[in-house]
Amino acid sequence: MPTRQTNIIYPVILEVSLKNRKLTGREQVAFLQKHARQAVAVSARRGSVDLPAFEKDSRGAPLARNGIFWSLAHKPEYVAGVVAKTPTGIDIEKIRPVRAGLFERITDESERQLGPLSDEFFYRFWTAKEAVLKATRMGLAGLSRCKIIRILDADVLEVAIDGIKWRVTHRIYDHHLISVTSDDHAIDWCFPS
């Protein structure tokens, strides 16, 4: 019996230079968006995918063209980007202390029962939900409908939104937690060298 070929996606994480970390306001946002688009472009090249354009809809969600989907995320120290032939989402957050009230706002009781309440646990859930909300193009408006349903292992969990299940894979790099929707894809991460 033939084996099913697995698609590979290439999430790319790029470092923000010390000089550019000092930018503020609109100048910082503009730089981070441009740098994150470079991460998306690298992901496309690594996957031998032609990325038609960085078009967005009226809400600012990335538009797929010719069956190519893309997603990006940015923080002051790192940016992330990914391209896939299926809907995809990526998110990155620096792991830092979280107030208990924030846990309660983004998780329900069943989600909190899945593991020990820690800062890493919180960011694992937050970035997974963000990645799925980006892949579905719902944005944060869909947060209350997005639920972590099970932890598969230390790097993978399952998220459901409106009855549809998504597999999300995580990595930690330099105190940042990165999540990408993975489903049936193999993942070849690209981190700064």
Sequence and secondary structure as in RCSB ss.txt:
>XXXX:A:sequence
MPTRQTNIIYPVILEVSLKNRKLTGREQVAFLQKHARQAVAVSARRGSVDLPAFEKDSRGAPLARNGIFWSLAHK
PEYVAGVVAKTPTGIDIEKIRPVRAGLFERITDESERQLGPLSDEFFYRFWTAKEAVLKATRMGLAGLSRCKIIR
ILDADVLEVAIDGIKWRVTHRIYDHHLISVTSDDHAIDWCFPS
>XXXX:A:secstr
       EE  EEEE  HHHHT  HHHHHHHHHHHHHHHHHHHHHHTT       B TTS B  BTTBEEEEEE 
SSEEEEEEESS   EEEEE     HHHHHHH  HHHHTTS   HHHHHHHHHHHHHHHHHTT GGGGGGGEEEEE
E SSSEEEEEETTEEEEEEEEEETTEEEEEE TT EE  B   
